[in-house]
């Protein structure tokens, strides 16, 4: 990506190749940032475990299959993750109100506290890098963070 590839662009006016390149760059750099921030924050939980807690916070109680789909892992893999989180009382299984044969996974108060601890540690680990940036770059990242959240919502709605 070159700086200014989209200067003066009208909505929908960019080439498919430019948008594909932007999409690939966003995904790759988003993953790199997430991994780097998670590693530097330390913590005893795997990144996927923290993401499962975050999914439950934002999505409410979910079935194991839905969690697996959201994290792009197999259902047996997600069952193992959920079992470990349940053993630590961070999540609990509940009956699914829409299907008595099924269960959903819900975040516990301890799980919410663990998620908040993890987020605080991540923020603390990223803050020094942010402190090194100029005010204009911080404003750009602030806007980018909002846009990434908006894009995540658009993709989540599309996949429902």
C-alpha positions as CSV (number, residue, x, y, z in Angstrom):
1,X,0.0,0.0,0.0
2,X,1.2,3.4,-0.8
3,X,0.3,6.5,1.2
4,X,-2.4,8.4,-0.6
5,X,-3.7,5.5,-2.7
6,X,-7.2,6.7,-1.8
7,X,-6.7,10.5,-1.7
8,X,-9.8,12.3,-3.1
9,X,-11.7,9.0,-3.6
10,X,-15.4,9.0,-3.8
11,X,-17.3,6.2,-2.1
12,X,-17.1,3.1,-4.3
13,X,-14.6,4.7,-6.7
14,X,-11.5,2.7,-5.7
15,X,-10.4,-0.2,-7.9
16,X,-11.1,-3.8,-6.7
17,X,-7.3,-4.4,-6.6
18,X,-6.7,-1.4,-4.3
19,X,-9.5,-2.5,-2.0
20,X,-8.3,-6.1,-1.9
21,X,-4.8,-4.9,-1.1
22,X,-6.2,-2.6,1.7
23,X,-8.3,-5.5,3.1
24,X,-5.3,-7.9,3.1
25,X,-3.1,-5.2,4.8
26,X,-5.7,-4.5,7.4
27,X,-6.2,-8.2,8.3
28,X,-2.4,-9.0,8.3
29,X,-1.4,-5.9,10.4
30,X,-4.4,-6.4,12.7
31,X,-3.3,-9.9,13.4
32,X,0.3,-8.9,13.9
33,X,-0.7,-6.1,16.2
34,X,-3.0,-8.3,18.2
35,X,-0.4,-11.0,18.7
36,X,2.4,-8.5,19.6
37,X,0.2,-6.7,22.1
38,X,-0.9,-10.1,23.6
39,X,2.7,-11.3,23.9
40,X,4.0,-8.1,25.4
41,X,1.1,-8.0,27.9
42,X,2.0,-11.5,29.2
43,X,-0.7,-13.1,31.1
44,X,-1.6,-16.7,31.7
45,X,-4.4,-17.0,29.2
46,X,-4.0,-17.8,25.5
47,X,-5.1,-15.1,23.1
48,X,-7.9,-17.3,21.8
49,X,-9.2,-17.8,25.4
50,X,-9.3,-14.1,25.9
51,X,-11.1,-13.7,22.5
52,X,-13.7,-16.3,23.6
53,X,-14.3,-14.3,26.8
54,X,-14.6,-11.1,24.7
55,X,-17.0,-12.9,22.3
56,X,-19.2,-13.9,25.2
57,X,-19.2,-10.3,26.6
58,X,-20.2,-8.8,23.3
59,X,-22.4,-11.6,21.9
60,X,-24.0,-12.9,25.1
61,X,-24.3,-16.6,25.7
62,X,-23.4,-18.6,22.6
63,X,-23.3,-22.2,21.5
64,X,-19.9,-23.9,21.2
65,X,-20.4,-24.1,17.4
66,X,-21.0,-20.4,17.2
67,X,-17.8,-19.7,19.2
68,X,-15.9,-22.1,17.0
69,X,-17.2,-20.3,13.8
70,X,-16.3,-16.9,15.2
71,X,-12.8,-18.0,16.0
72,X,-12.3,-20.2,12.9
73,X,-11.5,-23.3,14.8
74,X,-13.0,-26.7,14.9
75,X,-15.8,-27.5,17.3
76,X,-13.7,-30.0,19.2
77,X,-10.9,-27.4,19.6
78,X,-13.5,-24.9,20.9
79,X,-14.9,-27.5,23.3
80,X,-11.4,-28.0,24.8
81,X,-11.0,-24.2,25.2
82,X,-14.5,-23.9,26.8
83,X,-13.8,-26.8,29.1
84,X,-10.6,-25.1,30.4
85,X,-12.4,-21.8,30.9
86,X,-15.2,-23.6,32.7
87,X,-12.8,-25.5,34.9
88,X,-11.4,-22.0,36.0
89,X,-15.0,-20.8,36.5
90,X,-14.6,-18.1,33.8
91,X,-17.6,-19.5,31.8
92,X,-20.6,-21.7,32.5
93,X,-22.8,-23.9,30.5
94,X,-26.5,-23.1,30.6
95,X,-29.6,-24.6,28.9
96,X,-30.4,-23.0,25.6
97,X,-33.8,-21.3,26.0
98,X,-34.6,-21.9,22.3
99,X,-33.6,-25.6,22.4
100,X,-33.7,-27.6,25.6
101,X,-31.4,-30.3,24.1
102,X,-28.6,-27.8,23.6
103,X,-26.5,-25.6,25.9
104,X,-24.9,-22.2,25.6
105,X,-21.8,-20.9,27.1
106,X,-22.0,-17.8,29.3
107,X,-19.5,-15.5,30.8
108,X,-19.3,-15.5,34.6
109,X,-18.4,-12.6,36.9
110,X,-15.0,-14.1,37.3
111,X,-14.7,-14.3,33.5
112,X,-15.6,-10.7,33.1
113,X,-13.0,-9.7,35.7
114,X,-10.4,-11.9,33.9
115,X,-11.3,-10.1,30.6
116,X,-10.9,-6.7,32.2
117,X,-7.5,-7.7,33.7
118,X,-6.3,-8.9,30.3
119,X,-7.5,-5.7,28.6
120,X,-5.8,-3.5,31.2
121,X,-2.5,-5.5,30.8
122,X,-2.8,-5.1,27.0
123,X,-3.4,-1.4,27.2
124,X,-0.5,-1.0,29.6
125,X,1.8,-2.9,27.2
126,X,0.8,-0.8,24.2
127,X,0.7,2.6,25.9
128,X,4.5,3.2,25.7
129,X,4.4,2.7,21.9
130,X,1.5,5.1,21.7
131,X,3.4,7.6,23.9
132,X,6.1,7.7,21.2
133,X,3.7,8.9,18.5
134,X,2.9,12.4,17.4
135,X,-0.6,13.9,18.2
136,X,-1.6,13.7,14.5
137,X,-0.7,9.9,14.4
138,X,-2.7,9.4,17.6
139,X,-5.7,11.1,16.1
140,X,-5.4,8.9,13.0
141,X,-5.2,5.7,15.1
142,X,-8.2,6.9,17.1
143,X,-10.2,7.2,13.9
144,X,-8.8,3.9,12.6
145,X,-9.9,2.1,15.8
146,X,-13.4,3.4,15.4
147,X,-13.5,2.3,11.8
148,X,-12.1,-1.1,12.6
149,X,-14.9,-1.6,15.1
150,X,-17.4,-0.5,12.5
151,X,-16.0,-2.9,10.0
152,X,-16.1,-5.7,12.5
153,X,-19.8,-5.0,13.1
154,X,-20.5,-5.0,9.4
155,X,-18.7,-8.3,8.9
156,X,-20.5,-9.8,12.0
157,X,-23.9,-8.8,10.7
158,X,-23.1,-10.2,7.3
159,X,-22.1,-13.6,8.7
160,X,-25.2,-14.0,10.9
